[in-house]
Amino acid sequence: MIMFSLAALALLPAPAAADAASAWLMFEEGNAMFERREFGVALQRYKEALASAGTLPEAETAIGDVYREEGELGLARLQYEKAYNHRNSLAVPAKKYDILYRIARIDEDQELYKLMEDTMLSILADDRNWGGTAGFRLRAQLETNYYSKGLNQVLKLYRFDASFAQEAHAKLGWYYYRLGRFTQAVPSCLYAVVYGASEIAKYLRERDVEWEFSSFEALLDAVEEHKDLQEYVVGAGLFRSLYYLAGSTYASGYPKSAQTLWRLIARAKQAGEYGELSTKQLSKPWIEPTLIPLKKTQARSP
């Protein structure tokens, strides 16, 4: 990011370029202090960077990160909102989604789930595979294929490029399941799984041009042979999404399809707690209790 930003400075008048370069330097110093958990010094550097630049949403975001680390969630959320309001000044425009995810996580931590949902939906509105008329048609096709022919058929037919929206799909899938809105949970969880499986398939194809998808089970087996993929499925929460896809499928009246997914999760080494839960589900299926959001109010979500 710093190299990209400095290159852009060549187009600015000399004094402005100097101020911007100084701001980015202080910002990077703040990041170094943050990594060392010297939050007081980091906060000071971020504020100095902001004062020098005038507008620097990256610094506003970082100040929010400091407040969050210090447990000041309200102040953190306000900072993230400031950063989002200046999103057009981000050096990397797609970073606006990182800011929205930060806001949503604070709302989730405070059990302000409706605000979390609204923020996630605003992210999904930009997902071309989900939003708009074309996205609606694609979603309907995926659901039809999933219910009638299973996950393997979906993954044979569809591949999604890596997307900022994967986490939003996963979170909404869990949320809708816990609200008892199972038919809404299924497509959200399904999209999260398709995004994750697509990334695994892309990784394997880049390393073996002759690789072809045969089954989701084989795809998960391949994960065990690559450390990078093992880290990816854990970081992306793939098995969590798969578990709630199975749960939502079961609750929607498709027990056999759900059992197929639970078996896959139960045998996967990287599944962790979701492997254990899936084993129990296979023995005696259950639906998790309905989530009861707290009735709180807070500043509007972007």
Secondary structure by P-SEA (a helix, b strand, c coil): caaaaaaacccccaaaaaaaaaaaaaaaaaaaaaaacaaaaaaaaaaaaaaaacccaaaaaaaaaaaaaacaaaaaaaaaaaaaaaccccccccaaaaaaaaaaaaaaaacaaaaaaaaaaaaaccccccccaaaaaaaaaaaaaaacccaaaaaaccccccccaaaaaaaaaaaaaaacaaaaaaaaaaaaaaaaaaaaaaaaaaaccccccccaaaaaaaaaacaaaaaaaaaaaaaaaaaaaaaaaaaaccaaaaaaaaaaaaaccccaaaaaaaaaaaabbbbccbbbbccccccccc
